[in-house]
Amino acid sequence: GFPRAIAHGMWTAARAFAAHSVRGPVTASATFHAPVPLPSTVVYAAAGADFAVRGPDRPDGTPGRLHVTGRAEPAAPAP
């Protein structure tokens, strides 16, 4: 177990997919890097089809802890 409650990884990924700008059928993937302890603050960022969820940057400018990365793009049309 974990020393405190965490946000489930699939919930975190689903929330990131919901925030992504792709609408309709999508092809999606996610890679889980670290649990999100509760309570906490995370930052969502996207560039094209790729996204990341991480903790806020530290005061010295070091990027926050990476929690989930992924990709969401329109699904190929069915044949």
N, CA and C atoms as an extended XYZ file, in Angstrom:
237
Properties=species:S:1:pos:R:3:atomname:S:1:resname:S:1:resid:I:1 pbc="F F F"
N         0.806       -1.186        0.000 N   GLY     1
C         0.000        0.000        0.000 CA  GLY     1
C         0.854        1.257        0.000 C   GLY     1
N         0.174        2.361       -0.044 N   PHE     2
C         0.818        3.666       -0.029 CA  PHE     2
C         0.638        4.290        1.347 C   PHE     2
N         1.554        5.184        1.750 N   PRO     3
C         1.448        5.786        3.076 CA  PRO     3
C         0.243        6.713        3.235 C   PRO     3
N        -0.349        7.168        2.118 N   ARG     4
C        -1.570        7.975        2.178 CA  ARG     4
C        -2.386        7.726        0.915 C   ARG     4
N        -3.590        8.246        0.886 N   ALA     5
C        -4.482        8.023       -0.258 CA  ALA     5
C        -3.876        8.602       -1.536 C   ALA     5
N        -4.189        7.955       -2.671 N   ILE     6
C        -3.723        8.433       -3.971 CA  ILE     6
C        -4.907        8.521       -4.936 C   ILE     6
N        -4.748        9.347       -5.960 N   ALA     7
C        -5.706        9.367       -7.062 CA  ALA     7
C        -5.381        8.162       -7.941 C   ALA     7
N        -6.370        7.382       -8.290 N   HIS     8
C        -6.144        6.208       -9.126 CA  HIS     8
C        -5.541        6.645      -10.461 C   HIS     8
N        -4.573        5.900      -10.955 N   GLY     9
C        -3.905        6.244      -12.209 CA  GLY     9
C        -4.852        6.365      -13.385 C   GLY     9
N        -5.826        5.457      -13.476 N   MET    10
C        -6.772        5.530      -14.596 CA  MET    10
C        -7.662        6.762      -14.482 C   MET    10
N        -7.995        7.193      -13.262 N   TRP    11
C        -8.770        8.424      -13.106 CA  TRP    11
C        -7.931        9.605      -13.575 C   TRP    11
N        -6.651        9.629      -13.188 N   THR    12
C        -5.764       10.716      -13.594 CA  THR    12
C        -5.645       10.767      -15.114 C   THR    12
N        -5.458        9.613      -15.750 N   ALA    13
C        -5.362        9.568      -17.214 CA  ALA    13
C        -6.681        9.992      -17.854 C   ALA    13
N        -7.805        9.518      -17.327 N   ALA    14
C        -9.112        9.876      -17.891 CA  ALA    14
C        -9.346       11.377      -17.801 C   ALA    14
N        -8.950       11.982      -16.699 N   ARG    15
C        -9.117       13.432      -16.545 CA  ARG    15
C        -8.250       14.175      -17.557 C   ARG    15
N        -7.033       13.681      -17.802 N   ALA    16
C        -6.159       14.303      -18.804 CA  ALA    16
C        -6.754       14.148      -20.202 C   ALA    16
N        -7.276       12.963      -20.519 N   PHE    17
C        -7.908       12.767      -21.831 CA  PHE    17
C        -9.095       13.715      -21.993 C   PHE    17
N        -9.873       13.914      -20.934 N   ALA    18
C       -11.030       14.811      -20.998 CA  ALA    18
C       -10.597       16.254      -21.248 C   ALA    18
N        -9.449       16.644      -20.718 N   ALA    19
C        -8.954       18.008      -20.910 CA  ALA    19
C        -8.321       18.206      -22.283 C   ALA    19
N        -7.968       17.118      -22.940 N   HIS    20
C        -7.314       17.201      -24.249 CA  HIS    20
C        -8.318       17.689      -25.290 C   HIS    20
N        -7.840       18.323      -26.329 N   SER    21
C        -8.736       18.968      -27.301 CA  SER    21
C        -9.306       18.025      -28.359 C   SER    21
N        -8.942       16.759      -28.352 N   VAL    22
C        -9.452       15.815      -29.357 CA  VAL    22
C       -10.887       15.436      -29.001 C   VAL    22
N       -11.788       15.516      -29.969 N   ARG    23
C       -13.187       15.154      -29.748 CA  ARG    23
C       -13.562       14.002      -30.673 C   ARG    23
N       -14.591       13.260      -30.286 N   GLY    24
C       -15.017       12.118      -31.090 CA  GLY    24
C       -14.155       10.908      -30.785 C   GLY    24
N       -14.202        9.886      -31.647 N   PRO    25
C       -13.403        8.675      -31.420 CA  PRO    25
C       -11.904        9.005      -31.414 C   PRO    25
N       -11.200        8.464      -30.441 N   VAL    26
C        -9.764        8.723      -30.331 CA  VAL    26
C        -8.989        7.424      -30.165 C   VAL    26
N        -7.723        7.488      -30.521 N   THR    27
C        -6.753        6.464      -30.167 CA  THR    27
C        -5.939        7.083      -29.040 C   THR    27
N        -5.892        6.415      -27.893 N   ALA    28
C        -5.263        7.009      -26.720 CA  ALA    28
C        -4.328        6.014      -26.050 C   ALA    28
N        -3.278        6.556      -25.449 N   SER    29
C        -2.362        5.729      -24.661 CA  SER    29
C        -1.871        6.559      -23.481 C   SER    29
N        -1.513        5.875      -22.415 N   ALA    30
C        -0.991        6.554      -21.226 CA  ALA    30
C         0.106        5.702      -20.612 C   ALA    30
N         1.115        6.373      -20.083 N   THR    31
C         2.189        5.722      -19.348 CA  THR    31
C         2.197        6.324      -17.952 C   THR    31
N         2.162        5.473      -16.950 N   PHE    32
C         2.096        5.913      -15.563 CA  PHE    32
C         3.502        5.928      -14.975 C   PHE    32
N         3.859        7.059      -14.346 N   HIS    33
C         5.211        7.230      -13.820 CA  HIS    33
C         5.260        7.244      -12.296 C   HIS    33
N         4.292        7.913      -11.654 N   ALA    34
C         4.284        8.019      -10.190 CA  ALA    34
C         2.856        8.276       -9.726 C   ALA    34
N         2.495        7.775       -8.549 N   PRO    35
C         1.145        8.032       -8.041 CA  PRO    35
C         0.968        9.510       -7.683 C   PRO    35
N        -0.286        9.956       -7.691 N   VAL    36
C        -0.632       11.322       -7.276 CA  VAL    36
C        -1.189       11.228       -5.859 C   VAL    36
N        -0.406       11.655       -4.849 N   PRO    37
C        -0.910       11.600       -3.479 CA  PRO    37
C        -2.014       12.631       -3.274 C   PRO    37
N        -2.951       12.312       -2.382 N   LEU    38
C        -4.054       13.228       -2.084 CA  LEU    38
C        -3.877       13.814       -0.698 C   LEU    38
N        -4.130       15.077       -0.484 N   PRO    39
C        -4.403       16.063       -1.528 CA  PRO    39
C        -3.100       16.522       -2.167 C   PRO    39
N        -3.166       17.002       -3.395 N   SER    40
C        -2.005       17.587       -4.060 CA  SER    40
C        -2.473       18.408       -5.252 C   SER    40
N        -1.556       19.159       -5.807 N   THR    41
C        -1.812       19.964       -6.993 CA  THR    41
C        -1.005       19.375       -8.135 C   THR    41
N        -1.624       19.258       -9.299 N   VAL    42
C        -0.913       18.799      -10.487 CA  VAL    42
C        -1.134       19.802      -11.616 C   VAL    42
N        -0.266       19.719      -12.619 N   VAL    43
C        -0.325       20.601      -13.776 CA  VAL    43
C        -0.469       19.735      -15.016 C   VAL    43
N        -1.434       20.091      -15.866 N   TYR    44
C        -1.657       19.405      -17.142 CA  TYR    44
C        -1.066       20.274      -18.244 C   TYR    44
N        -0.310       19.675      -19.154 N   ALA    45
C         0.238       20.396      -20.303 CA  ALA    45
C         0.114       19.509      -21.528 C   ALA    45
N        -0.166       20.132      -22.673 N   ALA    46
C        -0.305       19.376      -23.916 CA  ALA    46
C         0.405       20.109      -25.044 C   ALA    46
N         0.931       19.323      -25.969 N   ALA    47
C         1.532       19.841      -27.199 CA  ALA    47
C         1.140       18.875      -28.300 C   ALA    47
N         0.260       19.325      -29.189 N   GLY    48
C        -0.225       18.431      -30.236 CA  GLY    48
C        -0.983       17.279      -29.614 C   GLY    48
N        -0.641       16.067      -30.003 N   ALA    49
C        -1.326       14.879      -29.496 CA  ALA    49
C        -0.800       14.433      -28.130 C   ALA    49
N         0.343       14.949      -27.697 N   ASP    50
C         0.988       14.499      -26.466 CA  ASP    50
C         0.567       15.345      -25.268 C   ASP    50
N         0.515       14.710      -24.101 N   PHE    51
C         0.207       15.439      -22.868 CA  PHE    51
C         1.030       14.886      -21.719 C   PHE    51
N         1.104       15.670      -20.646 N   ALA    52
C         1.786       15.251      -19.425 CA  ALA    52
C         1.042       15.821      -18.227 C   ALA    52
N         1.043       15.067      -17.147 N   VAL    53
C         0.515       15.516      -15.863 CA  VAL    53
C         1.670       15.412      -14.883 C   VAL    53
N         1.994       16.533      -14.251 N   ARG    54
C         3.112       16.545      -13.308 CA  ARG    54
C         2.796       17.464      -12.151 C   ARG    54
N         3.610       17.357      -11.124 N   GLY    55
C         3.486       18.284      -10.009 CA  GLY    55
C         3.964       19.658      -10.442 C   GLY    55
N         3.634       20.702       -9.673 N   PRO    56
C         4.082       22.047      -10.035 CA  PRO    56
C         5.606       22.154       -9.984 C   PRO    56
N         6.144       23.090      -10.763 N   ASP    57
C         7.589       23.322      -10.733 CA  ASP    57
C         8.019       23.709       -9.324 C   ASP    57
N         9.225       23.308       -8.975 N   ARG    58
C         9.775       23.645       -7.666 CA  ARG    58
C        10.262       25.095       -7.680 C   ARG    58
N        10.471       25.699       -6.516 N   PRO    59
C        10.909       27.105       -6.464 CA  PRO    59
C        12.205       27.371       -7.236 C   PRO    59
N        13.083       26.365       -7.330 N   ASP    60
C        14.340       26.571       -8.066 CA  ASP    60
C        14.171       26.378       -9.578 C   ASP    60
N        12.925       26.134      -10.034 N   GLY    61
C        12.663       25.970      -11.468 CA  GLY    61
C        12.717       24.534      -11.949 C   GLY    61
N        13.108       23.610      -11.076 N   THR    62
C        13.136       22.197      -11.444 CA  THR    62
C        11.710       21.724      -11.709 C   THR    62
N        11.496       21.002      -12.814 N   PRO    63
C        10.134       20.506      -13.092 CA  PRO    63
C         9.623       19.612      -11.964 C   PRO    63
N         8.323       19.680      -11.730 N   GLY    64
C         7.693       18.839      -10.718 CA  GLY    64
C         7.710       17.372      -11.118 C   GLY    64
N         7.346       16.530      -10.178 N   ARG    65
C         7.347       15.080      -10.392 CA  ARG    65
C         6.380       14.691      -11.506 C   ARG    65
N         6.854       13.862      -12.418 N   LEU    66
C         6.043       13.394      -13.537 CA  LEU    66
C         5.128       12.265      -13.063 C   LEU    66
N         3.816       12.395      -13.345 N   HIS    67
C         2.847       11.393      -12.918 CA  HIS    67
C         2.342       10.547      -14.081 C   HIS    67
N         1.907       11.187      -15.166 N   VAL    68
C         1.350       10.467      -16.320 CA  VAL    68
C         1.756       11.200      -17.593 C   VAL    68
N         2.146       10.447      -18.612 N   THR    69
C         2.308       10.998      -19.955 CA  THR    69
C         1.409       10.206      -20.879 C   THR    69
N         1.039       10.815      -21.982 N   GLY    70
C         0.170       10.096      -22.900 CA  GLY    70
C         0.022       10.785      -24.228 C   GLY    70
N        -0.845       10.197      -25.028 N   ARG    71
C        -1.095       10.677      -26.385 CA  ARG    71
C        -2.560       10.401      -26.697 C   ARG    71
N        -3.219       11.370      -27.326 N   ALA    72
C        -4.610       11.202      -27.751 CA  ALA    72
C        -4.754       11.863      -29.114 C   ALA    72
N        -5.186       11.081      -30.093 N   GLU    73
C        -5.353       11.614      -31.443 CA  GLU    73
C        -6.595       11.009      -32.073 C   GLU    73
N        -7.151       11.675      -33.084 N   PRO    74
C        -8.351       11.136      -33.722 CA  PRO    74
C        -8.112        9.701      -34.200 C   PRO    74
N        -9.101        8.853      -33.986 N   ALA    75
C        -9.004        7.456      -34.426 CA  ALA    75
C        -9.115        7.393      -35.946 C   ALA    75
N        -8.448        6.416      -36.522 N   ALA    76
C        -8.558        6.195      -37.968 CA  ALA    76
C        -9.988        5.775      -38.283 C   ALA    76
N       -10.529        6.226      -39.412 N   PRO    77
C       -11.894        5.823      -39.767 CA  PRO    77
C       -11.997        4.305      -39.932 C   PRO    77
N       -13.134        3.771      -39.567 N   ALA    78
C       -13.368        2.326      -39.732 CA  ALA    78
C       -13.441        2.000      -41.219 C   ALA    78
N       -12.926        0.835      -41.612 N   PRO    79
C       -12.955        0.470      -43.045 CA  PRO    79
C       -14.360        0.231      -43.561 C   PRO    79
